């Protein structure tokens, strides 16, 4: 499904630059000179991690021969790219005048700042191929404009969309090929602190459209670098996306196709928590989430040091009070963090997504959930500022979503509409990222490689993402960090479209077939849980019968899961999921979180919120029993 990364963006480029059959067959002669192709990347020097066990765990070692790129192959790719650019330019020049005329007013909205790429292990990478794909200047010989308007380095919002459309996957692949997982010899901060905030199912366009209720959200955008990204060509189901965010590998590789937690996945594709714990056990890792699947992912493998699963607060039908509890726990965890240790913290909010399912993405309830998250975000940012002022240390903040939401009430997400494939990545640290900057290359799969790099490690060789600091060549800076910043982000989002019909149908079929075993499993679990509740009630005659019924109901439900999952895995494989597998046959048990007070070694923050004391040394539940969402 690698080609799918370009789908939608190429459509945006075609619309913006007026490329089509009608244009290609129109009369007229035009000439354009494309920029020179990107230089071939040089192989980076490789080293091995001193911790041999850790290197084996995450697949982080490689010999020099494996790390060196094939120069001849890259030369052929560069030449092929150059030929394609020339062909495209010859077709596109006929509409160059119209594009310039439409963009005169938008050209002053964005000012591009050239920034040097961040060097990793002294490697020299190729310049972004976006420079070769978009000509610096296009002139039309048949009818030159009489009074040309001086152009900015990039032509406004339309050019932003063009740049986004030609995202350079080739260069990202070269970066990955030249990089092996190894420890960087020196860090500017020996005890870095990273806070990853996940807000499920949140459309950036709807955030930007409601400035009065999203002031903290936009403040983070103004103080960081933001990508109005898209996952077009990948499924828009939550678990596959969050697995990509927390492992650095797309769902097509990991084999995650629905919202069923499969613990064996994270043995082959270790999470960011496991990778950090393997590479440096002194890093303090924490996960606070109100979806048990996320908590299960965080606890898989070596897992996070502390995993807090916040279940739905009783009577909280719209999940906003439950989100508030996640926010309170996160603030307390930040306040309790040691300045003498490296800290990685993940805070996950499900409330926005829940309201999208209940009422639709365009509903007042969805907007209220976004506003509620914004308030929690403001309190978290204040906790970070207070901690930084008291310790003199800094936090790097990364915020991400997994997908968007359909406007209307219904399926919510899972398909390929622009509302569903819309995502974002925001990175904030004034020492590492620009402020009020837009990046045209960030993707959700870059999160785990970025976290590893911030702690002094390179991502695994088989990672699909790269550190965000390696993509600063795609930074653009609007002329101001208010209206122009907001408008440019909205323009970029507005340029995204559907993938081609084949990809749309394939991913739609995958979503439908993958959802069937998930709902079968949910139904079986719901019935057996209800029967168990009746059995525990001690009702004469009824309770024993309910207890007896659990076994056959579970058996029939499991058989139905096996049959539907078998079909789902075949469909997944046919639609590009190389990690698809029908084994294990039987459905996995849902993640559980023991309520044992045996070892109260967790931070005091737990006792403040989970006042009933139901904690264990590493993993604990806070609230009612965990419920899948």
C-alpha positions as CSV (number, residue, x, y, z in Angstrom):
1,X,0.0,0.0,0.0
2,X,3.0,2.3,-0.3
3,X,1.6,4.0,-3.3
4,X,-1.4,5.0,-1.2
5,X,0.6,7.6,0.7
6,X,0.5,9.8,-2.4
7,X,-3.2,9.3,-3.2
8,X,-5.3,12.3,-2.5
9,X,-2.2,14.6,-2.4
10,X,-1.6,13.9,-6.1
11,X,-5.2,14.7,-6.7
12,X,-4.7,18.0,-4.9
13,X,-1.7,18.7,-7.0
14,X,-3.6,18.0,-10.2
15,X,-6.4,20.3,-9.2
16,X,-4.1,23.1,-8.1
17,X,-1.8,23.0,-11.2
18,X,-4.6,22.3,-13.7
19,X,-3.2,18.9,-14.9
20,X,-5.8,16.8,-16.7
21,X,-6.6,15.2,-20.0
22,X,-8.3,18.3,-21.3
23,X,-5.3,20.4,-20.5
24,X,-2.9,17.9,-22.0
25,X,-4.7,17.8,-25.3
26,X,-5.3,21.5,-25.6
27,X,-3.3,23.4,-28.3
28,X,-0.4,25.7,-27.5
29,X,3.3,25.4,-26.8
30,X,4.9,26.2,-23.4
31,X,8.2,25.7,-21.9
32,X,9.4,25.3,-18.3
33,X,12.8,24.5,-16.8
34,X,12.5,22.1,-13.8
35,X,14.9,22.3,-10.9
36,X,17.8,19.8,-10.8
37,X,17.0,16.5,-9.1
38,X,17.9,15.8,-5.5
39,X,21.4,14.6,-4.9
40,X,21.9,11.0,-3.9
41,X,22.1,10.5,-0.2
42,X,25.4,9.4,1.3
43,X,25.5,6.4,3.6
44,X,25.6,7.3,7.3
45,X,28.1,5.7,9.6
46,X,26.7,3.0,11.8
47,X,27.4,2.0,15.3
48,X,26.0,-0.7,17.6
49,X,24.2,-0.2,20.9
50,X,26.2,-1.3,23.9
51,X,23.2,-3.1,25.3
52,X,23.2,-6.2,23.2
53,X,20.0,-7.5,24.7
54,X,18.2,-4.3,23.9
55,X,19.5,-4.2,20.4
56,X,18.2,-7.7,19.7
57,X,14.8,-6.8,21.2
58,X,14.0,-3.9,18.9
59,X,16.1,-5.0,15.9
60,X,18.5,-2.1,16.2
61,X,21.8,-3.5,14.9
62,X,23.1,-3.8,11.4
63,X,26.5,-4.1,9.7
64,X,28.0,-1.5,7.5
65,X,27.1,-3.4,4.4
66,X,23.5,-3.5,5.2
67,X,23.4,0.2,6.0
68,X,25.0,1.4,2.8
69,X,22.5,2.4,0.1
70,X,22.8,1.3,-3.5
71,X,24.2,4.4,-5.2
72,X,23.5,3.1,-8.7
73,X,19.9,2.3,-7.8
74,X,19.4,5.8,-6.3
75,X,21.0,7.4,-9.4
76,X,18.5,5.6,-11.6
77,X,15.6,6.7,-9.4
78,X,16.8,10.3,-9.5
79,X,17.1,10.2,-13.3
80,X,13.6,8.7,-13.6
81,X,12.2,11.4,-11.3
82,X,13.9,14.1,-13.4
83,X,12.3,12.7,-16.6
84,X,8.9,12.6,-14.9
85,X,9.3,16.2,-13.8
86,X,10.1,17.4,-17.3
87,X,7.1,15.5,-18.7
88,X,4.8,17.0,-16.1
89,X,6.0,20.5,-16.6
90,X,5.4,20.4,-20.4
91,X,1.8,19.5,-19.7
92,X,1.3,21.9,-16.8
93,X,2.7,25.1,-18.3
94,X,-0.4,25.7,-20.4
95,X,-2.3,26.5,-17.2
96,X,0.5,28.2,-15.3
97,X,-0.9,31.7,-16.0
98,X,-4.3,30.8,-14.6
99,X,-2.7,29.3,-11.4
100,X,-0.6,32.5,-10.9
101,X,-3.7,34.7,-11.4
102,X,-5.7,32.7,-8.8
103,X,-2.8,32.9,-6.3
104,X,-1.9,36.6,-6.5
105,X,-3.8,37.4,-3.3
106,X,-2.6,34.2,-1.5
107,X,1.1,34.7,-2.3
108,X,1.7,37.1,0.5
109,X,0.0,34.8,3.1
110,X,3.0,32.5,3.5
111,X,6.7,33.3,3.8
112,X,9.0,30.3,3.5
113,X,12.0,30.1,5.7
114,X,14.7,27.8,4.6
115,X,16.0,25.8,7.5
116,X,18.9,23.4,7.6
117,X,18.1,19.7,8.1
118,X,19.0,18.2,11.5
119,X,22.1,16.0,11.1
120,X,21.9,12.6,12.8
121,X,25.2,10.7,13.2
122,X,26.8,13.2,10.9
123,X,24.8,11.7,8.0
124,X,24.3,13.9,4.9
125,X,20.9,13.4,3.4
126,X,19.5,14.5,0.1
127,X,17.7,17.8,-0.1
128,X,13.9,17.4,-0.1
129,X,12.8,16.2,-3.6
130,X,10.0,18.7,-3.3
131,X,12.5,21.2,-4.6
132,X,12.8,19.2,-7.8
133,X,9.1,18.6,-8.2
134,X,8.0,22.2,-8.0
135,X,9.8,24.6,-10.2
136,X,11.0,27.8,-8.7
137,X,9.5,29.8,-11.6
138,X,7.3,28.8,-14.5
139,X,7.0,31.1,-17.5
140,X,4.6,30.7,-20.4
141,X,5.9,31.8,-23.8
142,X,2.6,32.2,-25.8
143,X,1.0,34.7,-23.5
144,X,3.2,36.3,-20.9
145,X,1.4,38.4,-18.3
146,X,1.9,42.1,-19.0
147,X,2.4,43.1,-15.3
148,X,3.7,40.1,-13.4
149,X,3.3,40.3,-9.6
150,X,6.5,39.6,-7.7
151,X,6.1,36.1,-6.3
152,X,7.0,34.9,-2.8
153,X,9.3,31.9,-2.7
154,X,6.2,29.7,-2.7
155,X,2.8,30.7,-4.2
156,X,0.5,30.9,-1.2
157,X,-2.1,28.4,-0.2
158,X,-2.2,26.6,-3.5
159,X,1.5,26.1,-3.5
160,X,1.2,24.7,0.1
161,X,-1.2,22.1,-1.2
162,X,1.1,21.3,-4.1
163,X,4.0,20.8,-1.7
164,X,1.9,18.6,0.5
165,X,0.8,16.6,-2.5
166,X,4.3,15.7,-3.5
167,X,5.4,14.5,-0.1
168,X,8.8,12.9,-0.7
169,X,8.5,9.2,0.2
170,X,11.7,8.4,-1.7
171,X,13.8,10.6,0.6
172,X,12.1,9.2,3.7
173,X,13.0,5.7,2.4
174,X,16.6,6.8,1.9
175,X,16.7,8.2,5.4
176,X,15.4,4.9,6.8
177,X,17.8,2.9,4.7
178,X,20.8,4.8,5.9
179,X,19.8,4.7,9.6
180,X,20.2,1.9,12.1
181,X,19.0,1.9,15.6
182,X,21.9,3.1,17.8
183,X,22.5,5.4,20.6
184,X,23.5,9.0,19.8
185,X,26.8,9.7,21.6
186,X,25.7,13.1,23.1
187,X,22.5,14.7,24.1
188,X,22.0,18.4,24.8
189,X,19.8,17.4,27.7
190,X,20.9,14.3,29.6
191,X,17.5,13.8,31.1
192,X,15.0,14.8,28.4
193,X,11.3,15.0,29.1
194,X,8.7,14.2,26.5
195,X,4.9,14.5,26.8
196,X,2.8,12.8,24.1
197,X,-0.8,13.8,24.1
198,X,-3.3,11.8,22.1
199,X,-6.8,13.1,21.4
200,X,-8.9,10.5,19.5
201,X,-10.9,11.4,16.4
202,X,-10.3,15.1,16.3
203,X,-10.6,17.1,13.1
204,X,-8.1,20.0,13.0
205,X,-10.5,21.9,10.7
206,X,-13.2,22.0,13.4
207,X,-10.7,23.1,16.0
208,X,-9.6,26.0,13.8
209,X,-13.2,26.9,13.0
210,X,-14.0,27.5,16.6
211,X,-11.3,29.9,18.0
212,X,-13.4,31.0,21.0
213,X,-13.4,27.5,22.5
214,X,-10.0,26.2,21.4
215,X,-7.6,28.9,22.6
216,X,-5.2,26.5,24.3
217,X,-5.2,24.2,21.3
218,X,-4.3,27.1,19.0
219,X,-1.8,28.4,21.5
220,X,0.1,25.1,21.2
221,X,0.0,25.5,17.4
222,X,1.3,29.1,17.6
223,X,4.2,27.9,19.9
224,X,5.1,24.9,17.8
225,X,5.3,23.3,14.4
226,X,2.1,21.8,13.0
227,X,1.3,19.4,10.2
228,X,-2.3,19.3,8.8
229,X,-1.5,15.7,7.7
230,X,-3.6,13.0,6.2
231,X,-3.6,9.2,6.4
232,X,-5.3,8.7,3.0
233,X,-4.6,5.3,1.7
234,X,-4.5,3.8,5.2
235,X,-7.4,2.6,7.3
236,X,-9.2,5.1,9.6
237,X,-10.0,2.7,12.3
238,X,-8.6,3.7,15.7
239,X,-6.5,0.7,16.8
240,X,-4.5,0.4,13.6
241,X,-3.7,4.1,13.7
242,X,-2.7,4.2,17.4
243,X,-0.6,1.1,16.9
244,X,1.2,3.0,14.1
245,X,1.6,6.0,16.3
246,X,3.0,3.9,19.2
247,X,5.2,1.6,17.1
248,X,6.3,3.6,14.1
249,X,4.9,1.0,11.6
250,X,1.8,1.3,9.5
251,X,-1.1,-1.2,10.1
252,X,-0.3,-2.8,6.7
253,X,2.9,-4.1,8.4
254,X,1.7,-4.7,12.0
255,X,-1.4,-6.6,10.8
256,X,-3.7,-4.6,13.1
257,X,-7.0,-4.3,11.2
258,X,-9.7,-3.5,13.8
259,X,-10.1,-2.5,17.4
260,X,-9.4,-6.0,18.9
261,X,-6.4,-5.9,21.2
262,X,-3.9,-8.5,19.9
263,X,-1.0,-8.7,22.4
264,X,1.2,-10.8,20.1
265,X,1.4,-7.9,17.6
266,X,3.6,-5.9,20.0
267,X,6.1,-8.8,20.4
268,X,7.0,-8.4,16.7
269,X,6.4,-4.7,16.6
270,X,7.5,-3.4,20.1
271,X,5.9,-0.2,21.3
272,X,7.7,3.0,22.0
273,X,7.5,2.1,25.7
274,X,9.1,-1.3,25.2
275,X,11.8,0.2,23.0
276,X,12.7,2.9,25.5
277,X,12.7,0.5,28.4
278,X,14.9,-1.9,26.4
279,X,17.4,0.8,25.4
280,X,17.5,2.5,28.8
281,X,15.6,1.2,31.8
282,X,16.3,4.4,33.7
283,X,13.8,6.3,31.6
284,X,10.6,6.8,33.5
285,X,7.7,5.8,31.3
286,X,4.0,6.5,32.1
287,X,0.7,5.9,30.2
288,X,-2.6,7.4,31.3
289,X,-5.6,6.5,29.1
290,X,-9.3,6.0,29.1
291,X,-9.5,3.2,26.6
292,X,-8.4,-0.2,27.7
293,X,-7.0,-1.0,24.3
294,X,-4.5,1.9,24.6
295,X,-3.6,0.8,28.1
296,X,-3.1,-2.8,26.9
297,X,-0.8,-1.5,24.1
298,X,1.2,0.5,26.7
299,X,1.5,-2.6,29.0
300,X,2.5,-5.0,26.2
301,X,6.1,-6.3,26.0
302,X,8.3,-4.7,28.7
303,X,5.7,-2.0,28.9
304,X,5.6,1.3,30.6
305,X,6.7,1.6,34.2
306,X,3.2,2.9,35.2
307,X,0.0,2.3,33.2
308,X,-3.2,4.0,34.4
309,X,-6.4,2.8,32.8
310,X,-9.2,5.3,33.5
311,X,-12.6,3.6,32.9
312,X,-15.8,5.4,32.2
313,X,-17.0,7.4,35.2
314,X,-20.4,6.1,36.3
315,X,-23.2,8.2,34.7
316,X,-20.8,9.9,32.4
317,X,-22.7,9.2,29.2
318,X,-20.6,11.6,27.0
319,X,-17.2,10.7,28.5
320,X,-16.3,14.3,29.4
321,X,-16.0,13.6,33.1
322,X,-13.8,10.6,32.2
323,X,-11.6,12.9,30.0
324,X,-11.4,15.3,33.0
325,X,-10.0,12.4,35.1
326,X,-7.3,11.7,32.5
327,X,-6.4,15.4,32.6
328,X,-6.2,15.5,36.4
329,X,-4.0,12.4,36.5
330,X,-1.7,13.9,33.8
331,X,-1.3,17.1,35.6
332,X,-0.5,15.3,38.8
333,X,2.0,13.0,37.0
334,X,3.8,16.0,35.5
335,X,4.0,17.7,39.0
336,X,5.4,14.4,40.4
337,X,8.0,13.9,37.7
338,X,11.6,13.9,38.8
339,X,13.9,16.5,37.2
340,X,16.8,14.1,37.8
341,X,15.4,11.5,35.5
342,X,14.4,11.2,31.9
343,X,10.6,11.1,31.6
344,X,8.3,9.9,28.8
345,X,4.6,10.3,29.4
346,X,1.6,9.5,27.2
347,X,-1.8,11.0,27.9
348,X,-4.8,9.8,25.9
349,X,-8.3,11.3,25.7
350,X,-11.2,9.4,24.1
351,X,-14.1,11.9,24.7
352,X,-14.0,13.7,21.3
353,X,-14.2,10.4,19.4
354,X,-17.0,9.1,21.6
355,X,-19.1,12.2,20.9
356,X,-18.3,11.9,17.2
357,X,-19.8,8.4,17.2
358,X,-22.8,9.5,19.3
359,X,-23.8,12.7,17.6
360,X,-21.6,13.3,14.5
361,X,-18.5,15.4,13.8
362,X,-20.5,18.5,13.0
363,X,-22.7,18.3,16.1
364,X,-22.7,20.8,19.0
365,X,-21.9,17.8,21.3
366,X,-18.7,17.1,19.3
367,X,-17.7,20.8,19.6
368,X,-18.4,20.7,23.3
369,X,-16.1,17.7,23.7
370,X,-13.4,19.5,21.8
371,X,-13.9,22.5,24.1
372,X,-13.7,20.3,27.1
373,X,-10.5,18.8,25.9
374,X,-9.1,22.3,25.2
375,X,-9.7,23.2,28.9
376,X,-7.9,20.0,30.0
377,X,-5.1,20.8,27.6
378,X,-4.7,24.3,29.0
379,X,-4.4,22.9,32.5
380,X,-1.8,20.4,31.4
381,X,0.2,23.1,29.7
382,X,0.0,25.2,32.8
383,X,1.3,22.2,34.8
384,X,4.2,21.9,32.4
385,X,5.0,25.6,32.7
386,X,5.0,25.4,36.5
387,X,7.2,22.3,36.5
388,X,9.7,23.9,34.1
389,X,9.9,27.1,36.1
390,X,10.5,25.1,39.3
391,X,13.2,22.8,37.9
392,X,14.8,24.7,35.0
393,X,14.2,21.7,32.8
394,X,12.1,21.5,29.6
395,X,9.4,19.3,28.2
396,X,9.0,18.5,24.5
397,X,5.3,18.3,23.8
398,X,3.9,16.3,20.9
399,X,0.1,16.1,20.2
400,X,-1.5,13.8,17.6
401,X,-4.8,12.3,16.5
402,X,-5.5,9.0,14.9
403,X,-8.2,10.0,12.4
404,X,-11.0,12.5,11.8
405,X,-14.8,12.1,11.8
406,X,-17.6,12.2,9.4
407,X,-19.8,15.3,9.8
408,X,-23.1,13.3,10.2
409,X,-24.0,10.8,12.9
410,X,-23.5,7.2,11.6
411,X,-20.4,5.2,11.0
412,X,-18.1,8.0,12.3
413,X,-14.9,6.8,10.6
414,X,-13.3,3.8,9.0
415,X,-13.5,4.9,5.3
416,X,-11.6,7.3,3.1
417,X,-13.5,10.6,3.0
418,X,-11.3,13.7,3.7
419,X,-13.0,14.3,7.0
420,X,-12.0,10.7,8.1
421,X,-8.4,10.7,6.8
422,X,-7.6,14.1,8.3
423,X,-5.0,14.0,11.1
424,X,-2.5,16.4,12.6
425,X,0.9,16.3,14.4
426,X,2.0,19.2,16.6
427,X,5.5,19.4,18.1
428,X,6.5,22.1,20.5
429,X,9.9,22.9,22.0
430,X,11.5,26.2,21.2
431,X,14.9,24.6,21.2
432,X,14.0,22.0,18.5
433,X,10.9,23.2,16.6
434,X,9.9,26.5,15.0
435,X,7.1,28.5,16.5
436,X,4.0,29.3,14.4
437,X,5.4,27.0,11.6
438,X,3.7,24.6,9.3
439,X,5.4,21.4,8.2
440,X,4.3,19.7,5.0
441,X,5.8,16.2,5.7
442,X,5.0,15.2,9.3
443,X,2.9,12.0,9.6
444,X,1.5,10.2,12.6
445,X,3.9,7.3,11.9
446,X,6.8,9.6,12.7
447,X,5.8,9.9,16.4
448,X,7.7,6.9,17.8
449,X,10.9,7.6,15.8
450,X,10.8,11.2,17.1
451,X,10.4,10.1,20.7
452,X,13.3,7.7,20.3
453,X,15.5,10.4,18.8
454,X,14.7,12.8,21.6
455,X,16.1,10.3,24.1
456,X,19.2,9.8,22.0
457,X,18.3,6.8,19.9
458,X,17.7,6.2,16.2
459,X,14.5,4.5,15.1
460,X,14.6,0.8,14.1
461,X,15.6,0.0,10.6
462,X,12.2,-1.3,9.7
463,X,10.3,1.8,11.0
464,X,8.0,3.5,8.5
465,X,8.5,6.9,10.1
466,X,11.5,9.2,10.6
467,X,12.2,11.8,13.4
468,X,10.3,15.0,12.9
469,X,13.6,16.9,13.3
470,X,14.8,15.3,10.1
471,X,11.9,16.9,8.2
472,X,12.5,20.5,8.9
473,X,13.3,21.1,5.3
474,X,9.5,21.1,4.7
475,X,8.9,23.9,7.2
476,X,7.0,27.0,6.0
477,X,6.3,30.1,8.0
478,X,3.1,32.1,7.5
479,X,3.5,35.9,7.6
480,X,1.8,36.0,11.0
481,X,1.0,33.3,13.6
482,X,-2.7,34.2,13.9
483,X,-5.0,34.7,10.9
484,X,-2.4,33.6,8.3
485,X,-1.4,30.5,10.3
486,X,-5.0,29.5,10.8
487,X,-5.9,30.2,7.2
488,X,-3.0,28.4,5.7
489,X,-3.7,25.2,7.8
490,X,-7.4,25.3,6.7
491,X,-6.3,25.8,3.0
492,X,-4.1,22.7,3.2
493,X,-6.8,20.6,4.8
494,X,-9.2,21.8,2.1
495,X,-7.0,20.5,-0.7
496,X,-7.1,16.9,0.4
497,X,-9.5,14.5,-1.4
498,X,-10.4,10.9,-1.8
499,X,-7.9,8.3,-3.1
500,X,-8.5,6.6,-6.4
501,X,-11.6,4.4,-6.8
502,X,-9.7,1.2,-6.5
503,X,-8.1,2.1,-3.2
504,X,-11.4,3.5,-1.9
505,X,-13.2,0.2,-2.6
506,X,-10.3,-1.9,-1.3
507,X,-10.1,-0.1,2.0
508,X,-13.8,0.1,2.3
509,X,-14.1,-3.7,1.9
510,X,-11.3,-4.1,4.5
511,X,-13.1,-2.0,7.0
512,X,-16.4,-3.8,6.6
513,X,-14.9,-7.3,6.8
514,X,-12.6,-6.4,9.7
515,X,-15.4,-4.9,11.7
516,X,-17.5,-8.1,11.7
517,X,-15.3,-10.2,14.0
518,X,-14.9,-7.1,16.3
519,X,-18.6,-6.7,16.7
520,X,-19.0,-10.5,17.1
521,X,-16.4,-10.4,19.9
522,X,-18.1,-7.4,21.5
523,X,-21.5,-9.0,21.4
524,X,-20.2,-12.3,22.9
525,X,-18.4,-10.4,25.7
526,X,-21.4,-8.3,26.5
527,X,-23.7,-11.3,26.8
528,X,-21.3,-13.3,28.9
529,X,-20.7,-10.3,31.2
530,X,-24.4,-9.9,31.7
531,X,-24.9,-13.6,32.4
532,X,-22.0,-13.4,34.9
533,X,-23.7,-10.4,36.6
534,X,-26.9,-12.4,37.0
535,X,-24.9,-15.5,38.2
536,X,-23.2,-13.4,40.9
537,X,-26.5,-11.9,42.1
538,X,-27.4,-15.2,43.9
539,X,-31.0,-15.3,42.5
540,X,-32.7,-18.6,43.2
541,X,-32.7,-20.9,40.2
542,X,-31.9,-18.0,37.8
543,X,-28.3,-17.5,38.9
544,X,-27.3,-21.2,38.4
545,X,-28.9,-21.2,35.0
546,X,-27.1,-18.1,34.0
547,X,-23.8,-19.6,35.1
548,X,-24.5,-22.7,33.0
549,X,-25.3,-20.6,30.0
550,X,-22.0,-18.8,29.9
551,X,-20.0,-21.7,28.6
552,X,-22.1,-22.5,25.5
553,X,-22.6,-18.8,24.7
554,X,-18.9,-18.2,24.9
555,X,-18.2,-21.3,22.7
556,X,-20.7,-20.3,20.0
557,X,-19.4,-16.7,20.0
558,X,-15.8,-17.8,19.7
559,X,-16.7,-20.0,16.8
560,X,-18.4,-17.1,15.1
561,X,-15.3,-15.0,15.7
562,X,-13.0,-17.6,14.2
563,X,-15.2,-17.9,11.0
564,X,-15.5,-14.1,10.5
565,X,-11.9,-13.4,11.4
566,X,-10.7,-16.0,8.9
567,X,-12.5,-14.1,6.1
568,X,-11.4,-10.7,7.4
569,X,-7.7,-11.7,7.4
570,X,-8.0,-13.0,3.9
571,X,-9.6,-9.7,2.7
572,X,-6.9,-7.8,4.6
573,X,-4.1,-9.7,2.9
574,X,-5.7,-9.1,-0.5
575,X,-5.9,-5.4,0.2
576,X,-2.3,-4.9,1.2
577,X,-1.9,-6.0,4.8
578,X,1.2,-8.0,4.7
579,X,1.0,-8.6,8.5
580,X,-2.4,-10.3,8.2
581,X,-2.6,-13.7,9.9
582,X,-5.5,-16.1,10.8
583,X,-3.5,-17.3,13.8
584,X,-4.0,-17.4,16.7
585,X,-7.5,-18.7,15.8
586,X,-9.3,-17.9,19.1
587,X,-10.1,-14.4,20.1
588,X,-7.7,-12.8,22.6
589,X,-8.9,-11.9,26.0
590,X,-9.5,-8.2,26.5
591,X,-6.8,-6.3,28.4
592,X,-7.4,-6.3,32.1
593,X,-5.9,-4.3,35.0
594,X,-5.6,-6.0,38.4
595,X,-6.9,-4.2,41.4
596,X,-4.4,-5.3,44.0
597,X,-3.0,-3.1,46.8
598,X,-0.1,-5.4,47.5
599,X,2.7,-3.1,46.4
600,X,1.9,0.6,46.7
601,X,5.1,1.7,44.9
602,X,3.3,3.9,42.3
603,X,3.5,7.7,42.6
604,X,1.4,9.5,45.1
605,X,-0.6,11.0,42.3
606,X,-2.5,7.7,42.0
607,X,-3.7,7.8,45.6
608,X,-4.9,11.4,45.0
609,X,-7.3,10.4,42.2
610,X,-7.9,6.7,42.7
611,X,-8.8,7.2,46.4
612,X,-10.1,3.7,46.9
613,X,-6.5,2.4,46.7
614,X,-7.0,-0.1,44.0
615,X,-3.5,-0.1,42.6
616,X,-0.6,-2.5,41.9
617,X,3.1,-1.9,41.4
618,X,2.9,-1.4,37.6
619,X,-0.5,-1.5,36.2
620,X,-3.7,-0.4,37.8
621,X,-7.3,0.5,37.1
622,X,-8.9,3.8,38.2
623,X,-12.7,3.9,38.1
624,X,-15.1,1.2,37.1
625,X,-14.1,-2.1,35.4
626,X,-12.5,-1.5,32.0
627,X,-14.9,-1.3,29.1
628,X,-13.9,-1.4,25.5
629,X,-15.0,1.5,23.3
